[in-house]
Amino acid sequence: MSHFIRAPPFPRHASTLPQHLRDEMTTRRLPLIYDFLTTDADHKLRRSLQSFLAYDASSIPAADQFNASVYAKALTPHLAAAHHLVYFNPAIPADELLPDGTDPLQSPGEPFVRRMWAGGSLRFRPGGTAVLDGRRWVCHEFVRDVQVKGMEGAEKVFVGIERRMASLNELGVEQQVEVDEDVVRAKLWHASEEEFGSASIIERRNIVFMRERGLEELRVLKEAAGKPGKMLLPQHKPDFEHVLTPTPSLLFRFSALTFNAHAIHLDPSYCRDIEGHRNLLVHGPLTLTLLMELLGNHLRVDPFQVYPSIDSFEYRNLAPLYANEPLRLCGRSLDHNKYELWAETPEGGIACKGVARTTVEKEEGKAKL
């Protein structure tokens, strides 16, 4: 039984945004994204995170931790939660990117030229496995829903993006010389976002598109930079935690691994002058990855034995996190298979929060990393 709880619908407010734009976005035929699940990208992600996270290496020699030799020992290494983010990224030509470096596939277009990762969810099919064995996989990405908040001239466009992933072998099309993409889409798409169908992994991304900031708005933001503002404070103490300081090099590496050229993670002057932020922003997907790593390490006893695996995670981003500033990752147990996770700003406010659920699957001859 799935533990997925459908997120509440985006709020509806008056707007003259044409209905045909909503219809157009939800019927876009986005290209299927193919990838081979090899250990290479996963290994590079682990290497990039190694200096920032406190992993339990009790059963792995220090010299071998995050080294290819670990994979050599594991006959069927599993894809860790959120590590799919370094796979299935569209390779769009540079001259087709938007001015801020983002891809146009889910954008509503002018005048909504700024975007923010507002949250989302991850779900893994019960009993399913994503194994880094070199097989070819496919990701079917589409716009599930589009809603608008705000009055005319100050609208925000909320775009719900759904990504459904599966191996071509599981879809029964691996042996085809030319994959019938209509068949793949039909097998992966489902009218209900709660149903897995043939998918092994389902991710939802909630992206907010906004208008360009005005000069007065930028002036106010710059004056407020560094001053304490409104924040949501944690209501409980964590059972486990970890503090790290993300660096510009970590942001660059994560951008490279996820094929993400968004200037908000790479160009300090763009952040200050165009977006009104004081420094480079930490990626929403990077915060997601860090929280999944925190929980995964808490659950892990021995990477070559059975331990609880992450079944789902639903989260919201509430405040920005910046490069070169301390970031506190926190988690606490709600019951035997449910965890509350959150990331805190240097001031102690919640930047991201969510709830994860875990399961224990008994498997023989397989190692989980």
Residue pairs with C-beta under 8 A, 6 or more apart in sequence:
1 126
2 123
2 126
2 194
2 196
2 312
3 311
3 312
3 357
4 121
4 123
4 194
4 312
4 314
5 314
6 193
6 194
7 119
7 121
7 204
7 206
7 314
9 145
9 147
10 145
10 147
10 149
10 158
10 160
10 206
11 147
11 149
12 147
12 148
12 149
13 148
13 149
13 150
13 151
14 151
14 152
15 148
15 149
15 150
15 151
15 152
15 155
16 152
17 148
17 155
17 157
21 108
21 146
22 146
22 147
25 106
25 108
25 143
25 146
25 159
26 142
26 143
26 144
26 145
26 146
28 105
28 142
28 143
30 105
30 106
30 141
30 142
30 143
31 90
32 138
32 139
32 140
32 181
32 184
32 185
33 88
33 89
33 90
33 138
33 139
33 141
34 136
34 137
34 138
34 139
35 87
35 88
35 136
35 137
35 138
35 139
36 134
36 135
36 136
36 137
37 79
37 87
37 130
37 131
37 132
37 133
37 134
37 135
37 136
37 137
37 167
38 132
38 134
39 68
39 71
39 77
39 132
41 86
41 87
41 257
42 77
42 79
42 80
42 83
42 86
42 132
43 66
43 68
43 71
44 86
44 253
44 257
45 83
45 86
45 254
45 257
45 289
46 66
47 66
48 250
48 253
48 254
48 257
49 250
49 289
49 290
49 293
50 65
50 66
52 244
52 245
52 246
52 250
52 290
53 242
53 244
53 290
53 293
53 294
53 297
54 242
54 297
55 65
55 66
55 293
55 297
56 297
56 300
56 301
57 65
58 301
58 302
59 302
59 303
59 304
60 70
60 303
64 70
70 303
70 369
71 77
71 132
71 369
73 304
73 367
74 303
74 304
74 367
74 369
75 365
75 366
75 367
76 129
76 131
76 132
76 133
76 365
76 366
76 367
77 131
77 132
77 367
77 368
77 369
78 129
78 130
78 131
78 132
78 309
78 366
78 367
78 368
78 369
79 130
79 131
79 132
80 292
80 293
80 296
80 369
81 122
81 124
81 292
81 295
81 296
81 309
81 310
81 313
82 122
82 285
82 288
82 289
82 292
82 293
83 289
84 130
84 165
84 201
84 203
85 258
85 285
85 288
85 289
86 257
86 258
87 137
87 139
88 137
88 139
88 141
88 163
88 165
89 258
89 259
89 260
90 103
90 105
90 259
91 259
92 103
92 104
92 105
96 103
96 104
97 103
97 104
97 261
98 104
98 107
98 113
99 113
100 113
100 114
100 115
100 262
100 263
100 264
100 270
100 274
101 260
101 261
101 262
101 263
101 266
102 115
102 260
102 261
102 262
105 141
106 143
106 159
106 161
106 207
107 115
107 209
108 146
108 157
108 159
108 209
111 211
111 212
112 155
112 157
112 209
112 210
112 211
113 209
113 210
113 211
113 212
114 209
114 210
114 211
114 212
114 213
114 275
115 207
115 208
115 209
115 210
115 262
116 207
116 208
116 210
116 284
116 317
117 205
117 206
117 207
117 283
117 284
117 285
117 317
118 158
118 206
118 207
118 208
118 284
118 316
118 317
119 206
119 284
119 314
119 315
119 316
119 317
119 352
119 354
120 203
120 204
120 205
120 206
120 288
120 314
120 315
121 202
121 203
121 204
121 312
121 313
121 314
121 315
122 201
122 202
122 203
122 288
122 292
122 310
122 312
122 313
122 314
123 196
123 201
123 202
123 203
123 311
123 312
124 130
124 200
124 201
124 309
124 310
124 311
124 312
125 196
125 199
125 200
125 201
125 202
126 311
126 359
127 361
128 200
128 201
129 200
129 363
129 366
130 137
130 165
130 200
130 201
131 366
135 167
135 168
135 169
135 174
136 167
136 168
136 169
136 174
137 165
137 166
137 167
137 168
138 165
138 166
138 167
138 168
138 171
138 179
138 184
138 188
139 163
139 164
139 165
140 163
140 164
140 165
140 184
140 185
140 188
140 189
140 199
141 161
141 162
141 163
141 164
142 161
142 162
142 189
143 159
143 160
143 161
143 162
144 160
144 161
144 162
144 193
144 204
145 159
145 160
146 157
146 158
146 159
146 160
147 157
147 158
147 160
148 155
148 156
148 157
148 158
149 155
149 156
149 158
150 156
154 211
155 211
156 208
156 209
156 210
157 208
157 209
157 210
158 206
158 207
158 208
158 209
159 206
159 207
159 208
159 209
160 204
160 205
160 206
161 204
161 205
161 206
161 207
162 193
162 202
162 203
162 204
162 205
163 201
163 202
163 203
163 204
163 205
164 188
164 189
164 190
164 197
164 199
164 201
164 202
165 199
165 200
165 201
165 202
165 203
166 187
166 188
166 198
166 199
166 200
166 201
167 174
167 200
168 174
168 179
168 184
170 198
170 200
171 183
171 184
171 187
171 188
171 198
172 187
173 179
173 180
173 183
173 184
187 197
187 198
188 197
188 198
188 199
189 197
190 196
190 197
190 199
193 202
193 204
196 202
212 274
213 221
213 274
213 275
213 276
217 276
218 273
218 276
221 276
221 277
222 272
222 276
225 277
225 278
226 278
228 347
231 319
231 345
231 347
231 348
231 349
231 350
232 318
232 319
232 349
232 350
233 348
233 349
233 350
234 330
234 342
234 344
234 348
234 350
236 332
236 340
237 332
238 330
238 331
238 332
239 331
239 332
239 333
240 294
240 298
240 330
240 331
240 332
241 294
241 328
241 329
241 330
241 331
242 294
242 328
242 329
243 326
243 327
243 328
243 329
244 290
244 326
244 327
244 329
245 324
245 325
245 326
245 327
246 282
246 286
246 321
246 323
246 324
246 325
246 327
247 323
247 324
248 280
248 323
248 324
250 286
250 323
251 265
251 266
251 280
251 282
251 283
251 286
251 323
252 265
252 266
254 260
254 265
254 283
254 285
254 286
254 289
255 261
255 262
255 265
255 266
255 283
258 283
258 285
260 283
263 270
263 271
263 274
264 270
264 271
264 275
264 277
264 280
264 281
265 280
265 281
265 282
265 283
266 280
267 280
268 279
268 280
271 277
271 278
271 279
271 280
271 281
272 278
272 279
275 281
277 320
277 322
278 322
279 322
279 323
279 324
279 325
280 322
280 323
281 320
281 321
281 322
281 323
282 320
282 321
282 322
282 323
282 327
284 317
284 352
287 317
287 321
287 327
287 343
287 351
287 352
288 313
288 315
288 352
290 327
290 329
290 343
291 313
291 315
291 329
291 331
291 341
291 342
291 343
291 352
291 354
292 310
292 313
292 356
294 329
294 330
294 331
294 341
295 310
295 331
295 339
295 341
295 356
295 358
296 310
298 331
299 307
299 308
299 309
299 310
299 358
300 307
301 307
303 367
303 368
303 369
304 367
306 360
306 361
306 362
306 363
306 368
307 360
307 368
308 337
308 358
308 359
308 360
309 358
309 359
309 360
309 361
309 368
310 356
310 357
310 358
311 337
311 356
311 357
311 358
311 359
312 356
312 357
313 341
313 354
313 355
313 356
313 357
314 354
314 355
315 341
315 352
315 353
315 354
315 355
316 352
316 353
316 354
317 351
317 352
318 349
318 350
318 351
318 352
318 353
319 345
319 349
319 350
319 351
320 351
321 327
321 343
321 345
321 351
321 352
325 345
325 346
326 346
327 343
327 344
327 345
327 346
327 351
328 343
328 344
329 341
329 343
329 344
330 341
330 342
330 343
330 344
331 339
331 340
331 341
331 342
332 339
332 340
333 339
334 340
334 355
337 357
337 358
337 359
338 355
338 356
338 357
338 358
339 355
339 356
339 357
339 358
340 353
340 354
340 355
341 353
341 354
341 355
341 356
342 350
342 351
342 352
342 353
342 354
343 350
343 351
343 352
343 353
344 350
344 351
345 351
